[in-house]
Amino acid sequence: MIEEGDWETIPDVEVLAQKAASAALAVTYEANGDFEASVMLTDDAQIQELNRTWRGKDKPTNVLSFPAPEQPGATGPRHLGDIALAYETLVRESEEESKELAHHFAHLIVHGVLHLLGYDHETEAEAEIMEALEVKALATLGIADPYRDMAA
């Protein structure tokens, strides 16, 4: 769902979101299942409102993930939850980190899906696991390790 922002600057943004989400699922134990997630593409103002409401942080961020509880006995694909991305933050980070906009977008989708699956980066050990999965998923899309240049 595109709410706000110039998301059309990313060619086939919806297709890329689906590919990135599938890549994230494929590198986890969750790969053998039927899943769905909602993705909202919006702007910094709306992300800031969501971040303030749900996390108590009154500032924009690049991606937010809202995991859905499992629904025992539900039929059809398992709804993992919702992801929201902020266009201006995505563009700013891409420019600051000299990353292709579409690649950074795919990375944030992968990151968001992994959060929906329960992965986190609160501790160094958790971060290492999550980052390794992100790198592996992005590689399947032909996207270089986004952490490689950050470590230098």
Backbone as CSV, one residue per row, in Angstrom:
resi,resn,N_x,N_y,N_z,CA_x,CA_y,CA_z,C_x,C_y,C_z
1,MET,0.845,-1.154,0.000,0.000,0.000,0.000,0.904,1.234,0.000
2,ILE,0.731,2.086,-0.990,1.505,3.318,-1.055,0.634,4.453,-0.527
3,GLU,1.063,5.029,0.588,0.328,6.106,1.244,0.851,7.476,0.840
4,GLU,2.144,7.680,1.047,2.792,8.972,0.790,4.208,8.714,0.307
5,GLY,4.820,9.718,-0.320,6.206,9.605,-0.754,6.310,9.342,-2.240
6,ASP,7.482,9.569,-2.775,7.749,9.402,-4.207,8.250,8.002,-4.532
7,TRP,7.517,7.006,-4.099,7.941,5.617,-4.226,8.081,5.163,-5.667
8,GLU,7.452,5.875,-6.601,7.565,5.484,-8.012,8.981,5.701,-8.537
9,THR,9.848,6.356,-7.768,11.246,6.516,-8.183,12.004,5.192,-8.095
10,ILE,11.434,4.220,-7.416,12.019,2.876,-7.361,11.250,2.020,-8.368
11,PRO,11.897,1.611,-9.455,11.197,0.815,-10.472,10.580,-0.455,-9.881
12,ASP,9.331,-0.707,-10.227,8.625,-1.921,-9.796,8.745,-2.155,-8.298
13,VAL,8.477,-1.110,-7.523,8.679,-1.155,-6.065,7.877,-2.281,-5.405
14,GLU,6.672,-2.530,-5.880,5.855,-3.581,-5.270,6.429,-4.969,-5.558
15,VAL,6.911,-5.174,-6.778,7.531,-6.454,-7.142,8.803,-6.659,-6.326
16,LEU,9.602,-5.597,-6.181,10.833,-5.687,-5.398,10.520,-6.013,-3.938
17,ALA,9.461,-5.416,-3.389,9.074,-5.710,-2.005,8.727,-7.194,-1.856
18,GLN,8.000,-7.742,-2.814,7.631,-9.156,-2.757,8.860,-10.055,-2.855
19,LYS,9.777,-9.714,-3.763,10.997,-10.515,-3.913,11.849,-10.465,-2.646
20,ALA,11.975,-9.281,-2.061,12.786,-9.136,-0.852,12.162,-9.896,0.310
21,ALA,10.846,-9.822,0.442,10.163,-10.553,1.511,10.334,-12.061,1.321
22,SER,10.203,-12.526,0.101,10.393,-13.954,-0.181,11.815,-14.391,0.118
23,ALA,12.783,-13.529,-0.191,14.187,-13.848,0.090,14.419,-13.989,1.591
24,ALA,13.797,-13.108,2.370,13.933,-13.191,3.828,13.342,-14.493,4.349
25,LEU,12.196,-14.873,3.839,11.574,-16.127,4.269,12.427,-17.325,3.873
26,ALA,13.025,-17.252,2.695,13.774,-18.391,2.163,15.036,-18.703,2.968
27,VAL,15.580,-17.725,3.688,16.813,-17.981,4.442,16.544,-18.313,5.910
28,THR,15.288,-18.468,6.266,14.932,-18.799,7.640,14.249,-20.160,7.697
29,TYR,14.062,-20.617,8.891,13.347,-21.887,9.078,11.892,-21.766,8.641
30,GLU,11.408,-20.540,8.457,10.018,-20.302,8.082,9.750,-20.563,6.607
31,ALA,10.774,-20.954,5.855,10.650,-21.058,4.404,9.559,-22.030,3.963
32,ASN,9.258,-23.035,4.765,8.251,-24.020,4.382,6.888,-23.647,4.933
33,GLY,6.284,-22.656,4.325,4.971,-22.242,4.783,4.372,-21.227,3.834
34,ASP,3.133,-20.918,4.078,2.401,-19.961,3.271,2.186,-18.727,4.135
35,PHE,2.815,-17.614,3.762,2.812,-16.424,4.593,2.402,-15.203,3.807
36,GLU,1.961,-14.193,4.546,1.685,-12.887,3.954,2.029,-11.816,4.984
37,ALA,2.309,-10.639,4.483,2.571,-9.481,5.335,2.054,-8.258,4.597
38,SER,1.676,-7.259,5.347,1.246,-5.992,4.753,2.433,-5.042,4.774
39,VAL,2.607,-4.296,3.696,3.677,-3.308,3.606,3.054,-1.963,3.270
40,MET,3.347,-0.976,4.113,2.881,0.385,3.872,4.086,1.259,3.541
41,LEU,4.040,1.869,2.378,5.088,2.786,1.953,4.558,4.192,2.197
42,THR,5.264,4.936,3.030,4.757,6.231,3.450,5.887,7.242,3.569
43,ASP,5.655,8.295,4.310,6.647,9.359,4.455,7.096,9.481,5.913
44,ASP,8.061,10.368,6.138,8.609,10.556,7.481,7.555,10.985,8.490
45,ALA,6.624,11.838,8.082,5.614,12.343,9.020,4.759,11.202,9.565
46,GLN,4.308,10.321,8.692,3.459,9.219,9.140,4.259,8.194,9.953
47,ILE,5.492,7.935,9.531,6.340,7.017,10.305,6.618,7.585,11.685
48,GLN,6.851,8.891,11.764,7.101,9.515,13.060,5.887,9.348,13.966
49,GLU,4.700,9.507,13.405,3.479,9.329,14.199,3.354,7.883,14.698
50,LEU,3.620,6.922,13.818,3.578,5.513,14.224,4.641,5.206,15.276
51,ASN,5.834,5.736,15.074,6.935,5.497,16.001,6.614,6.092,17.379
52,ARG,6.012,7.262,17.387,5.631,7.909,18.655,4.524,7.113,19.346
53,THR,3.517,6.714,18.584,2.369,5.996,19.146,2.747,4.623,19.676
54,TRP,3.508,3.864,18.912,3.749,2.469,19.245,5.068,2.193,19.956
55,ARG,6.037,3.121,19.821,7.343,2.878,20.442,7.760,3.980,21.396
56,GLY,6.967,5.037,21.473,7.292,6.142,22.364,8.493,6.954,21.912
57,LYS,8.837,6.869,20.628,9.978,7.600,20.071,9.451,8.621,19.071
58,ASP,9.567,9.894,19.405,8.991,10.961,18.595,9.969,11.429,17.521
59,LYS,10.261,10.515,16.592,11.145,10.835,15.478,10.876,9.836,14.359
60,PRO,11.194,10.230,13.127,11.025,9.262,12.037,12.098,8.186,12.107
61,THR,11.842,7.087,11.490,12.799,5.983,11.389,12.635,5.371,10.003
62,ASN,13.536,4.493,9.620,13.477,3.952,8.263,12.394,2.892,8.085
63,VAL,12.288,1.966,9.035,11.314,0.884,8.908,10.766,0.520,10.287
64,LEU,9.494,0.229,10.320,8.845,-0.270,11.530,8.193,-1.606,11.202
65,SER,8.252,-2.524,12.140,7.632,-3.839,11.973,6.680,-4.089,13.131
66,PHE,5.515,-4.609,12.795,4.489,-4.898,13.783,4.081,-6.365,13.628
67,PRO,4.735,-7.267,14.359,4.404,-8.689,14.243,2.963,-8.970,14.660
68,ALA,2.339,-9.865,13.938,0.974,-10.292,14.270,1.045,-11.557,15.111
69,PRO,0.159,-11.689,16.076,0.143,-12.935,16.860,-0.336,-14.090,15.984
70,GLU,0.181,-15.268,16.273,-0.297,-16.444,15.537,-1.755,-16.684,15.886
71,GLN,-2.507,-17.115,14.903,-3.929,-17.386,15.080,-4.168,-18.889,14.983
72,PRO,-4.184,-19.586,16.131,-4.403,-21.041,16.095,-5.718,-21.367,15.380
73,GLY,-5.636,-22.342,14.497,-6.827,-22.790,13.790,-7.195,-21.949,12.580
74,ALA,-6.459,-20.867,12.328,-6.753,-20.025,11.165,-6.403,-20.777,9.891
75,THR,-7.170,-20.539,8.850,-6.897,-21.171,7.568,-6.282,-20.147,6.620
76,GLY,-5.632,-20.642,5.588,-4.994,-19.758,4.626,-3.606,-19.368,5.069
77,PRO,-3.002,-18.442,4.342,-1.638,-18.026,4.685,-1.566,-17.405,6.070
78,ARG,-0.468,-17.648,6.756,-0.258,-17.041,8.073,0.115,-15.574,7.875
79,HIS,-0.627,-14.677,8.517,-0.312,-13.254,8.447,0.788,-12.961,9.461
80,LEU,1.958,-12.574,8.944,3.112,-12.313,9.810,3.004,-10.977,10.531
81,GLY,2.372,-10.003,9.888,2.252,-8.685,10.491,2.372,-7.593,9.449
82,ASP,2.756,-6.412,9.916,2.787,-5.232,9.061,4.161,-4.573,9.117
83,ILE,4.560,-4.020,7.987,5.817,-3.287,7.877,5.491,-1.920,7.291
84,ALA,6.140,-0.874,7.815,5.984,0.477,7.268,7.367,1.052,7.000
85,LEU,7.532,1.681,5.841,8.797,2.310,5.467,8.573,3.786,5.171
86,ALA,9.581,4.607,5.505,9.522,6.050,5.292,10.398,6.439,4.108
87,TYR,9.800,7.095,3.122,10.514,7.436,1.897,11.691,8.380,2.132
88,GLU,11.470,9.483,2.814,12.542,10.472,2.978,13.735,9.894,3.733
89,THR,13.467,9.098,4.748,14.557,8.477,5.503,15.301,7.480,4.624
90,LEU,14.577,6.710,3.836,15.203,5.758,2.919,16.141,6.492,1.960
91,VAL,15.675,7.578,1.372,16.489,8.335,0.419,17.707,8.933,1.115
92,ARG,17.510,9.537,2.263,18.617,10.163,2.997,19.691,9.131,3.353
93,GLU,19.269,7.980,3.887,20.230,6.936,4.248,20.957,6.407,3.012
94,SER,20.232,6.232,1.917,20.858,5.754,0.678,21.950,6.704,0.229
95,GLU,21.662,7.984,0.272,22.649,8.990,-0.140,23.827,9.035,0.826
96,GLU,23.551,9.049,2.132,24.619,9.119,3.139,25.545,7.906,3.075
97,GLU,24.984,6.751,2.755,25.747,5.505,2.751,26.171,5.080,1.343
98,SER,25.902,5.942,0.359,26.241,5.662,-1.050,25.725,4.298,-1.496
99,LYS,24.443,4.056,-1.203,23.803,2.800,-1.591,22.725,3.084,-2.629
100,GLU,22.572,2.158,-3.543,21.510,2.284,-4.530,20.163,2.257,-3.799
101,LEU,19.270,3.155,-4.169,17.987,3.295,-3.485,17.206,1.980,-3.463
102,ALA,17.127,1.311,-4.584,16.376,0.042,-4.642,17.016,-1.017,-3.754
103,HIS,18.344,-1.021,-3.674,19.026,-2.002,-2.825,18.761,-1.732,-1.347
104,HIS,18.781,-0.459,-0.968,18.511,-0.125,0.434,17.053,-0.456,0.772
105,PHE,16.156,-0.187,-0.157,14.746,-0.535,0.025,14.600,-2.040,0.263
106,ALA,15.229,-2.844,-0.598,15.141,-4.305,-0.449,15.704,-4.738,0.903
107,HIS,16.811,-4.112,1.324,17.406,-4.442,2.618,16.415,-4.168,3.746
108,LEU,15.731,-3.027,3.699,14.787,-2.694,4.772,13.579,-3.626,4.773
109,ILE,13.149,-4.076,3.608,12.055,-5.066,3.553,12.528,-6.375,4.192
110,VAL,13.711,-6.841,3.818,14.264,-8.059,4.422,14.355,-7.887,5.934
111,HIS,14.902,-6.756,6.370,15.049,-6.465,7.795,13.687,-6.511,8.496
112,GLY,12.697,-5.871,7.900,11.358,-5.842,8.492,10.733,-7.222,8.585
113,VAL,10.874,-8.020,7.540,10.309,-9.375,7.560,10.989,-10.217,8.634
114,LEU,12.297,-10.086,8.766,12.984,-10.842,9.818,12.480,-10.439,11.200
115,HIS,12.198,-9.164,11.396,11.593,-8.744,12.677,10.228,-9.414,12.861
116,LEU,9.433,-9.490,11.798,8.120,-10.141,11.900,8.255,-11.604,12.294
117,LEU,9.374,-12.215,11.910,9.623,-13.627,12.228,10.250,-13.819,13.609
118,GLY,10.490,-12.700,14.312,11.001,-12.797,15.678,12.478,-12.513,15.844
119,TYR,13.176,-12.206,14.764,14.591,-11.872,14.872,14.731,-10.440,15.377
120,ASP,15.835,-10.174,16.079,16.054,-8.839,16.627,17.542,-8.542,16.639
121,HIS,17.892,-7.345,17.057,19.304,-6.926,17.095,19.589,-6.110,18.348
122,GLU,18.932,-6.488,19.445,19.117,-5.792,20.723,20.461,-6.115,21.372
123,THR,20.947,-7.325,21.143,22.260,-7.705,21.672,23.198,-7.946,20.494
124,GLU,24.486,-7.970,20.776,25.463,-8.210,19.707,25.249,-9.581,19.063
125,ALA,24.956,-10.577,19.872,24.737,-11.932,19.340,23.508,-11.963,18.433
126,GLU,22.419,-11.319,18.859,21.208,-11.250,18.021,21.494,-10.506,16.727
127,ALA,22.236,-9.409,16.831,22.558,-8.596,15.651,23.369,-9.408,14.647
128,GLU,24.319,-10.199,15.125,25.138,-11.007,14.226,24.293,-12.010,13.458
129,ILE,23.359,-12.653,14.154,22.468,-13.627,13.508,21.597,-12.934,12.470
130,MET,20.979,-11.824,12.867,20.061,-11.123,11.968,20.800,-10.560,10.756
131,GLU,21.959,-9.969,10.975,22.727,-9.399,9.868,23.174,-10.489,8.902
132,ALA,23.573,-11.652,9.417,23.980,-12.757,8.547,22.814,-13.209,7.668
133,LEU,21.622,-13.280,8.237,20.438,-13.647,7.455,20.127,-12.582,6.408
134,GLU,20.264,-11.317,6.780,20.024,-10.225,5.832,20.992,-10.317,4.650
135,VAL,22.271,-10.509,4.950,23.293,-10.602,3.904,22.991,-11.780,2.975
136,LYS,22.614,-12.906,3.562,22.308,-14.109,2.773,21.086,-13.872,1.882
137,ALA,20.042,-13.260,2.428,18.832,-12.986,1.649,19.125,-12.001,0.522
138,LEU,19.846,-10.949,0.831,20.159,-9.941,-0.184,21.031,-10.519,-1.290
139,ALA,21.937,-11.422,-0.943,22.795,-12.049,-1.953,21.956,-12.793,-2.984
140,THR,20.848,-13.404,-2.553,19.985,-14.119,-3.499,19.322,-13.158,-4.479
141,LEU,19.302,-11.870,-4.140,18.729,-10.843,-5.017,19.815,-10.115,-5.808
142,GLY,21.071,-10.550,-5.634,22.170,-9.901,-6.324,22.587,-8.583,-5.698
143,ILE,22.301,-8.422,-4.403,22.625,-7.183,-3.686,23.784,-7.452,-2.740
144,ALA,24.788,-6.589,-2.819,26.001,-6.748,-2.008,25.703,-6.570,-0.520
145,ASP,26.593,-7.096,0.291,26.522,-6.995,1.746,26.425,-5.524,2.166
146,PRO,25.304,-5.106,2.753,25.144,-3.695,3.127,25.994,-3.296,4.332
147,TYR,26.520,-4.270,5.056,27.339,-3.995,6.232,28.823,-3.953,5.911
148,ARG,29.211,-4.415,4.756,30.614,-4.510,4.380,31.332,-3.171,4.513
149,ASP,30.790,-2.119,3.923,31.443,-0.802,3.976,31.323,-0.148,5.337
150,MET,30.314,-0.526,6.116,30.106,0.076,7.428,31.166,-0.396,8.415
151,ALA,31.706,-1.587,8.206,32.697,-2.137,9.135,34.077,-1.515,8.944
152,ALA,34.294,-0.923,7.789,35.618,-0.357,7.482,35.891,0.910,8.252
